[in-house]
Amino acid sequence: MTEVIIDIERPNLTGYQKDILYCNERFTVTEASTKVGKTFSHLYWIFEQANDTELINKNYWWVAPVYSQAKIAFTRMRRTIASYRQYYRINESGLFIQCPNGNTIWFKSAEKPDNLYGEDVVAAVFDEFTRAREEAWTALRSTLTATRGKCKFIGNVRGKNNWGYRLGVRARSATKDYKYFKLTAWDAVDAGILEREEVEQAKIDLPDKAFRQLYLGEALDDNANPFGEEFIKKSIRKLSTQPTVAFGVDLAKSHDWTVIVGLDQHGLISHFDRWQSDWGQTTNRVIQTIGRVPAYIDSTGVGNPIVENITRACSEAEGFTFTSKSKQEIMEGLASSIQKGDLYTIEEMRDELESFEFVYSSTGVKYSAPEGMHDDIVCALALANAMRSKPKIKLRVL
């Protein structure tokens, strides 16, 4: 039998990347700013661990908050090993890569924590852990018990009111097993990963709160959430039985949901509905629901004919197009109403409201749900609030 030797060259890693990857502690918790090389370096680490020739037929996990993020990591690794493809079994549908020694790297979603119970897992990376539920870590921790497997947590800071922040606090004060790392954009500048001019320009372009959290990794009390988690909690009430005075409708795009939110005169939720169906059924359902009650309907990206059909049948309904500016204005209006106690929510809206945040892209700051998550409920609620707050114009004939 001919022995095949595969030479895998270790990439150039920064000093801080080496410190994190090769420290002796079993668990590392890294809270980092954006674009400091945490994903790249940890993808290499889990790949290197799985190719350890001393272990065979074991499992290695890359865990991300949602499926789409897990698939992005899988795709990056698949591309990286393209030149060695003939030695690896790559399964697109199962999101796993099997190494020549029989070890398998699995890319998993934390959306359903029960799926994170397994066996023979000797190392794991929990990517963007601050965006996942604590139950996912509970399941993963159980899975690593029998093997005394290692786990490396990497993610952006998301305020102080979450389990990820508490895990970081624990890691900072732990005397064994845990080690804490914090990476800022300035660390990446010093390491040559980011250009100083780019970071300085971002400081000018971004609101102070956004820059401090996204680039300096500061855990702010109210997170990057525009509403404030404490205000969201205080706003939760039961569904109102009073008549609806304003509707907000977010029409489905791609895999999203259509959502209708209604508010009564006191700002309480009087109607809430969420579904997926074809455009014909959706149009009829929206028309039957809103009738002659004032309503804003999101017309962004769905085509004018659908909104026109609804507004033709519903005389008080209007289309609303989300742009970067209009979305910022409408979300700031929603935040103001929630924080002033002029608008109330229901428990079913809580998860989306708490996960909603400002994010930084190449075009600047925008309000959005984290990648892979939905913001249909938040958008419908913001539209209903905007319609309820819209000045009523009355004409007088003199």
KACORDA-V303929 format. One record per residue. N is the residue number from 0. RES is the residue in three letters. SS is DSSP state (helix for helix, strand for strand, loop for the rest). PSI is psi in radians with two decimals (none if undefined). D_CENTER is the distance of its C-alpha to the mean C-alpha in Angstrom with 1 decimal. Layout:
# KACORDA-V303929
((N	RES	SS	PSI	D_CENTER) (N	RES	SS	PSI	D_CENTER))
This chain:
# KACORDA-V303929
((0	MET	loop	2.29	49.0) (1	THR	loop	2.22	47.6) (2	GLU	loop	2.25	45.0) (3	VAL	loop	2.16	42.1) (4	ILE	loop	2.17	40.6) (5	ILE	loop	2.04	37.2) (6	ASP	loop	2.03	36.7) (7	ILE	loop	2.04	33.1) (8	GLU	loop	2.22	32.9) (9	ARG	loop	2.32	30.6) (10	PRO	loop	2.87	28.6) (11	ASN	loop	2.01	29.3) (12	LEU	loop	2.55	27.2) (13	THR	loop	2.93	27.2) (14	GLY	helix	-0.76	28.8) (15	TYR	helix	-0.53	25.6) (16	GLN	helix	-0.75	24.1) (17	LYS	helix	-0.71	27.3) (18	ASP	helix	-0.74	27.3) (19	ILE	helix	-0.81	24.0) (20	LEU	helix	-0.59	24.7) (21	TYR	loop	0.38	28.3) (22	CYS	loop	2.84	28.7) (23	ASN	loop	-0.35	30.5) (24	GLU	loop	2.56	28.2) (25	ARG	loop	-0.68	26.6) (26	PHE	strand	2.24	23.1) (27	THR	strand	2.40	21.6) (28	VAL	strand	1.98	18.7) (29	THR	strand	1.95	17.5) (30	GLU	strand	2.12	15.6) (31	ALA	strand	2.72	15.5) (32	SER	loop	3.09	15.1) (33	THR	loop	2.55	13.8) (34	LYS	loop	0.76	16.1) (35	VAL	loop	0.11	18.3) (36	GLY	loop	0.35	18.6) (37	LYS	helix	-0.71	16.9) (38	THR	helix	-0.84	15.5) (39	PHE	helix	-0.85	18.8) (40	SER	helix	-0.66	20.9) (41	HIS	helix	-0.48	19.3) (42	LEU	helix	-0.73	19.5) (43	TYR	helix	-0.73	23.1) (44	TRP	helix	-0.82	23.6) (45	ILE	helix	-0.57	22.6) (46	PHE	helix	-0.76	24.7) (47	GLU	helix	-0.73	27.6) (48	GLN	helix	-0.77	27.4) (49	ALA	helix	-0.44	27.6) (50	ASN	loop	0.15	30.6) (51	ASP	loop	2.08	32.6) (52	THR	loop	-0.18	35.9) (53	GLU	loop	-0.32	36.9) (54	LEU	loop	2.48	34.4) (55	ILE	loop	2.64	34.5) (56	ASN	loop	0.66	32.7) (57	LYS	loop	2.97	29.9) (58	ASN	strand	2.50	26.1) (59	TYR	strand	2.30	23.4) (60	TRP	strand	2.42	19.7) (61	TRP	strand	2.02	16.5) (62	VAL	strand	2.25	13.7) (63	ALA	strand	2.76	10.0) (64	PRO	loop	-0.68	7.4) (65	VAL	loop	2.84	8.0) (66	TYR	helix	-0.77	11.1) (67	SER	helix	-0.61	10.3) (68	GLN	helix	-0.65	9.1) (69	ALA	helix	-0.67	12.2) (70	LYS	helix	-0.62	14.2) (71	ILE	helix	-0.79	13.5) (72	ALA	helix	-0.74	14.8) (73	PHE	helix	-0.80	17.7) (74	THR	helix	-0.70	18.7) (75	ARG	helix	-0.75	18.9) (76	MET	helix	-0.70	21.1) (77	ARG	helix	-0.73	23.1) (78	ARG	helix	-0.62	24.0) (79	THR	helix	-0.64	24.9) (80	ILE	loop	0.33	27.5) (81	ALA	helix	-0.66	28.8) (82	SER	helix	-0.24	32.2) (83	TYR	helix	0.22	32.5) (84	ARG	helix	-0.62	31.3) (85	GLN	helix	-0.30	34.7) (86	TYR	helix	-0.11	34.3) (87	TYR	loop	2.53	30.9) (88	ARG	strand	2.00	29.9) (89	ILE	strand	2.10	26.7) (90	ASN	strand	1.89	25.3) (91	GLU	loop	-0.78	22.9) (92	SER	loop	-0.61	22.5) (93	GLY	loop	-0.10	22.2) (94	LEU	loop	0.99	20.0) (95	PHE	strand	2.70	22.5) (96	ILE	strand	2.10	24.9) (97	GLN	strand	2.24	28.3) (98	CYS	loop	2.87	30.2) (99	PRO	loop	-0.48	34.0) (100	ASN	loop	0.08	34.6) (101	GLY	loop	-0.20	32.9) (102	ASN	loop	2.55	29.8) (103	THR	strand	2.29	26.6) (104	ILE	strand	2.07	23.1) (105	TRP	strand	2.44	20.6) (106	PHE	strand	1.94	16.9) (107	LYS	strand	2.67	15.3) (108	SER	strand	2.50	12.3) (109	ALA	loop	0.16	11.8) (110	GLU	loop	-0.66	11.3) (111	LYS	loop	1.67	15.1) (112	PRO	helix	-0.53	16.3) (113	ASP	helix	-0.38	19.8) (114	ASN	helix	-0.02	19.3) (115	LEU	helix	0.21	19.0) (116	TYR	loop	2.21	22.6) (117	GLY	loop	-2.81	24.8) (118	GLU	loop	2.78	27.7) (119	ASP	loop	0.57	28.9) (120	VAL	strand	1.99	25.6) (121	VAL	strand	-0.18	26.9) (122	ALA	strand	2.56	23.8) (123	ALA	strand	2.67	20.1) (124	VAL	strand	2.24	17.1) (125	PHE	strand	1.70	14.0) (126	ASP	strand	2.44	11.4) (127	GLU	loop	0.82	8.4) (128	PHE	helix	-0.47	10.2) (129	THR	helix	-0.24	9.3) (130	ARG	helix	-0.01	5.9) (131	ALA	loop	2.90	8.3) (132	ARG	loop	2.64	11.4) (133	GLU	helix	-0.53	14.6) (134	GLU	helix	-0.51	16.4) (135	ALA	helix	-0.73	14.9) (136	TRP	helix	-0.65	16.5) (137	THR	helix	-0.79	19.6) (138	ALA	helix	-0.79	20.0) (139	LEU	helix	-0.69	19.5) (140	ARG	helix	-0.70	21.9) (141	SER	helix	-0.71	24.4) (142	THR	helix	-0.59	24.2) (143	LEU	loop	-0.09	25.0) (144	THR	loop	-0.89	27.9) (145	ALA	loop	-0.64	30.7) (146	THR	loop	-0.13	30.2) (147	ARG	loop	0.78	29.3) (148	GLY	loop	2.72	26.6) (149	LYS	strand	2.70	24.6) (150	CYS	strand	2.35	20.9) (151	LYS	strand	2.12	19.0) (152	PHE	strand	2.28	15.8) (153	ILE	strand	2.45	13.9) (154	GLY	strand	2.91	11.0) (155	ASN	loop	2.70	10.6) (156	VAL	loop	2.39	12.2) (157	ARG	loop	0.86	10.5) (158	GLY	loop	-2.95	13.8) (159	LYS	loop	-0.23	16.4) (160	ASN	loop	0.99	15.8) (161	ASN	loop	2.81	13.9) (162	TRP	helix	-0.52	15.3) (163	GLY	helix	-0.72	13.8) (164	TYR	helix	-0.74	15.9) (165	ARG	helix	-0.64	18.8) (166	LEU	helix	-0.69	18.7) (167	GLY	helix	-0.71	19.0) (168	VAL	helix	-0.75	21.9) (169	ARG	helix	-0.76	23.5) (170	ALA	helix	-0.61	23.3) (171	ARG	helix	-0.57	24.9) (172	SER	helix	-0.09	27.8) (173	ALA	loop	2.56	28.3) (174	THR	loop	-0.25	31.6) (175	LYS	loop	2.77	30.9) (176	ASP	loop	-0.65	28.3) (177	TYR	strand	2.54	25.4) (178	LYS	strand	2.39	25.0) (179	TYR	strand	2.44	22.6) (180	PHE	strand	2.50	21.7) (181	LYS	strand	2.24	20.3) (182	LEU	strand	2.26	20.0) (183	THR	loop	2.97	20.1) (184	ALA	helix	-0.55	20.6) (185	TRP	helix	-0.55	24.3) (186	ASP	helix	-0.73	24.4) (187	ALA	helix	-0.60	23.1) (188	VAL	helix	-0.83	25.7) (189	ASP	helix	-0.53	28.4) (190	ALA	loop	-0.09	27.4) (191	GLY	loop	0.22	27.7) (192	ILE	loop	-0.67	24.1) (193	LEU	loop	2.65	23.5) (194	GLU	loop	2.36	26.2) (195	ARG	helix	-0.69	27.2) (196	GLU	helix	-0.63	27.8) (197	GLU	helix	-0.75	24.2) (198	VAL	helix	-0.73	22.9) (199	GLU	helix	-0.64	25.8) (200	GLN	helix	-0.67	25.1) (201	ALA	helix	-0.63	21.4) (202	LYS	helix	-0.60	22.9) (203	ILE	helix	-0.72	25.2) (204	ASP	helix	-0.57	22.7) (205	LEU	loop	2.66	19.9) (206	PRO	loop	2.60	20.3) (207	ASP	helix	-0.73	21.4) (208	LYS	helix	-0.75	18.5) (209	ALA	helix	-0.77	15.9) (210	PHE	helix	-0.78	18.1) (211	ARG	helix	-0.66	18.7) (212	GLN	helix	-0.76	15.2) (213	LEU	helix	-0.57	13.9) (214	TYR	loop	-0.48	17.3) (215	LEU	loop	-0.15	19.1) (216	GLY	loop	0.54	16.6) (217	GLU	loop	2.28	18.1) (218	ALA	loop	1.76	16.7) (219	LEU	loop	2.62	17.6) (220	ASP	loop	-0.67	18.7) (221	ASP	loop	0.30	16.7) (222	ASN	loop	-2.90	13.4) (223	ALA	loop	0.22	11.9) (224	ASN	loop	2.18	11.9) (225	PRO	loop	-0.28	14.8) (226	PHE	loop	-0.58	16.2) (227	GLY	loop	2.09	16.7) (228	GLU	helix	-0.63	15.9) (229	GLU	helix	-0.66	19.7) (230	PHE	helix	-0.67	20.5) (231	ILE	helix	-0.82	18.1) (232	LYS	helix	-0.75	19.9) (233	LYS	helix	-0.37	23.2) (234	SER	helix	-0.19	22.7) (235	ILE	strand	2.21	22.4) (236	ARG	loop	3.10	25.7) (237	LYS	loop	2.81	27.2) (238	LEU	loop	2.29	27.5) (239	SER	loop	2.61	30.3) (240	THR	loop	0.09	33.5) (241	GLN	loop	2.79	34.6) (242	PRO	loop	2.58	34.8) (243	THR	loop	2.35	31.8) (244	VAL	loop	-0.24	32.5) (245	ALA	strand	2.42	29.4) (246	PHE	strand	2.65	26.8) (247	GLY	strand	2.32	23.5) (248	VAL	strand	2.11	22.6) (249	ASP	strand	1.94	19.5) (250	LEU	loop	2.51	20.7) (251	ALA	loop	2.46	18.8) (252	LYS	loop	2.29	17.9) (253	SER	loop	-2.01	17.8) (254	HIS	loop	0.13	15.9) (255	ASP	loop	-3.12	14.9) (256	TRP	loop	2.62	17.0) (257	THR	strand	2.32	19.8) (258	VAL	strand	2.35	19.7) (259	ILE	strand	2.22	22.7) (260	VAL	strand	2.30	22.8) (261	GLY	strand	2.51	26.2) (262	LEU	strand	2.49	27.4) (263	ASP	loop	-3.08	30.9) (264	GLN	loop	-0.32	33.1) (265	HIS	loop	0.05	31.8) (266	GLY	loop	0.25	28.1) (267	LEU	loop	2.62	27.5) (268	ILE	strand	2.08	25.5) (269	SER	strand	-0.23	28.4) (270	HIS	strand	2.37	26.7) (271	PHE	strand	2.17	23.4) (272	ASP	strand	2.51	23.1) (273	ARG	strand	2.23	20.4) (274	TRP	strand	2.97	21.4) (275	GLN	loop	2.24	21.5) (276	SER	loop	3.10	24.8) (277	ASP	loop	2.94	26.8) (278	TRP	helix	-0.60	27.5) (279	GLY	helix	-0.85	31.0) (280	GLN	helix	-0.70	30.0) (281	THR	helix	-0.79	27.2) (282	THR	helix	-0.83	29.6) (283	ASN	helix	-0.71	32.2) (284	ARG	helix	-0.70	29.9) (285	VAL	helix	-0.77	28.6) (286	ILE	helix	-0.80	32.3) (287	GLN	helix	-0.54	33.6) (288	THR	helix	-0.86	31.0) (289	ILE	helix	-0.50	31.2) (290	GLY	loop	-2.15	34.9) (291	ARG	loop	0.30	36.4) (292	VAL	loop	2.42	33.9) (293	PRO	loop	2.39	32.3) (294	ALA	strand	2.52	28.8) (295	TYR	strand	2.30	26.3) (296	ILE	strand	2.21	24.9) (297	ASP	strand	2.02	22.0) (298	SER	loop	0.21	24.0) (299	THR	loop	2.04	21.5) (300	GLY	loop	-0.02	21.7) (301	VAL	loop	-0.17	23.5) (302	GLY	loop	2.37	27.0) (303	ASN	helix	-0.61	29.7) (304	PRO	helix	-0.68	31.8) (305	ILE	helix	-0.86	29.4) (306	VAL	helix	-0.65	29.1) (307	GLU	helix	-0.70	32.8) (308	ASN	helix	-0.69	33.7) (309	ILE	helix	-0.83	32.0) (310	THR	helix	-0.45	33.3) (311	ARG	helix	-0.63	36.8) (312	ALA	helix	-0.43	36.9) (313	CYS	loop	1.76	35.2) (314	SER	loop	-0.42	37.2) (315	GLU	loop	0.12	34.9) (316	ALA	strand	2.56	31.7) (317	GLU	strand	2.58	30.3) (318	GLY	strand	2.61	27.8) (319	PHE	strand	2.16	25.1) (320	THR	loop	2.16	23.5) (321	PHE	loop	2.13	20.2) (322	THR	loop	3.04	20.7) (323	SER	helix	-0.74	18.9) (324	LYS	helix	-0.81	21.7) (325	SER	helix	-0.58	22.0) (326	LYS	helix	-0.70	18.3) (327	GLN	helix	-0.78	18.5) (328	GLU	helix	-0.76	21.7) (329	ILE	helix	-0.58	20.8) (330	MET	helix	-0.62	17.7) (331	GLU	helix	-0.60	19.9) (332	GLY	helix	-0.71	22.5) (333	LEU	helix	-0.76	20.2) (334	ALA	helix	-0.76	19.3) (335	SER	helix	-0.75	23.1) (336	SER	helix	-0.73	24.1) (337	ILE	helix	-0.77	22.0) (338	GLN	helix	-0.48	23.1) (339	LYS	helix	-0.12	26.7) (340	GLY	loop	0.38	26.8) (341	ASP	loop	-0.16	27.7) (342	LEU	loop	2.46	25.0) (343	TYR	loop	2.81	23.9) (344	THR	strand	-3.09	21.3) (345	ILE	loop	2.86	21.4) (346	GLU	helix	-0.61	19.6) (347	GLU	helix	-0.28	18.0) (348	MET	helix	-0.17	15.9) (349	ARG	helix	-0.83	14.8) (350	ASP	helix	-0.80	11.4) (351	GLU	helix	-0.71	10.1) (352	LEU	helix	-0.72	12.0) (353	GLU	helix	-0.51	10.8) (354	SER	helix	-0.29	7.0) (355	PHE	loop	2.50	8.2) (356	GLU	strand	2.99	8.9) (357	PHE	strand	2.46	10.9) (358	VAL	strand	2.67	9.9) (359	TYR	strand	2.26	12.7) (360	SER	strand	-3.08	14.0) (361	SER	loop	-0.32	17.6) (362	THR	loop	0.05	18.7) (363	GLY	strand	-2.75	17.6) (364	VAL	strand	2.37	15.3) (365	LYS	strand	2.69	13.6) (366	TYR	strand	2.25	12.1) (367	SER	strand	2.90	9.0) (368	ALA	loop	2.69	6.0) (369	PRO	loop	2.70	2.7) (370	GLU	loop	2.30	4.3) (371	GLY	loop	-0.10	5.9) (372	MET	loop	2.91	5.6) (373	HIS	loop	2.66	8.8) (374	ASP	loop	0.39	10.4) (375	ASP	helix	-0.74	13.9) (376	ILE	helix	-0.78	15.1) (377	VAL	helix	-0.75	14.3) (378	CYS	helix	-0.76	16.0) (379	ALA	helix	-0.70	18.9) (380	LEU	helix	-0.73	19.4) (381	ALA	helix	-0.68	19.5) (382	LEU	helix	-0.75	22.0) (383	ALA	helix	-0.71	24.1) (384	ASN	helix	-0.69	24.2) (385	ALA	helix	-0.72	25.2) (386	MET	helix	-0.71	27.9) (387	ARG	helix	-0.56	29.2) (388	SER	helix	-0.13	29.5) (389	LYS	loop	2.29	31.2) (390	PRO	loop	2.36	34.8) (391	LYS	loop	2.16	37.3) (392	ILE	loop	2.16	40.0) (393	LYS	loop	2.33	43.5) (394	LEU	loop	2.36	46.4) (395	ARG	loop	2.33	49.9) (396	VAL	loop	2.03	53.0) (397	LEU	loop	none	55.6))
